[in-house]
Amino acid sequence: MSRADRIFIENCTEILEQGEWDTGQDVRPHWQDGAPAHTIRRFGIVNRYDLAEEFPLLTLRKTNLGAAVDEMLWIWQRKSSNIHDLGSHIWDDWADKDGSIGKAYGYQLGVKNQYPEGEFDQVDRVLYDLRHNPYSRRILTSMYNHADLHEMNLYPCAYSVNFHVSRGRLNAVLNQRSQDMLTANNWNVAQYAVLVMMLAQASDLRPGELVHVIADAHIYDRHVPLVEELIRREPLAAPAVTLDRSVNDFYSFTPDSVSVADYEYHPWDVRIPVAV
């Protein structure tokens, strides 16, 4: 049984049984027909995934790992906030006529700052410290820049990562202010698991543990019956996910650098509505 499936089932069950509805409140997200998109929500969920044991890919339904990795590299490697640099259309609803989502996500990671060791953007600073100061407690990134929030078309959801090296293993804490459990939970978990694997390989480390901290974990009203169907399913075995071992530069990884073997999953042909 995939541990990612078990965690997803436990999280969704907890939200449905113990969560609080925001029905009656004035909420920002709306459905395409204009109706407000209400949620049942649970505050403060923490999950741990040991990447040395298995890769956290959902089998209750398929997660498009290639597209998830491409979005992660769009942010962390290409440091872009323009959808024309992205292979999928998941950000189309938040882009302006020029394709920009504003000073969000990749833009923030690409801003350079001056340090005693030289000028770095946030990603390059992480790579530098993993090589030169691996036991530092200051290896982290943050995209939640209050000075630029008014110029972001969507505030960052997964907004910061703390990195930690222990016994030659790279661990990370992913902090997320908001999580749409059905559409984005395993997508985010899988892409940040790959990020840890890539940064570890580029730094002569082994992948360790990914800790996912979700402040507001929620299920949208129109997603409830879909989630209830998913969590009734029997999880399958976790697949094997590996990286191309010939790549040792973070900026040389591509989605094709990630290989997936023995990925079995339940069929899912439902079009999931997305609240904007």
Secondary structure, 3 states (H helix, E strand, C coil): CCHHHHHHHHHHHHHHHHCEECCCCCCCCECCCCCECCEEEEEEEEEEEECCCCCCCCCCCCCCHHHHHHHHHHHHCCCCCEHHHCCCCCCHHHCCCCCECECCCHHHHHCCEEECCEEECHHHHHHHHHHHCCCCCCCEEECCCHHHHHHECCCCCEEEEEEEEECCEEEEEEEEEEEEHHHHHHHHHHHHHHHHHHHHHHCCCEEEEEEEEEEEEEEEHHHHHHHHHHCCCCCCCCCEEEECCCCCCHHHCCHHHEEEECCCCCCCCCCCCCCC
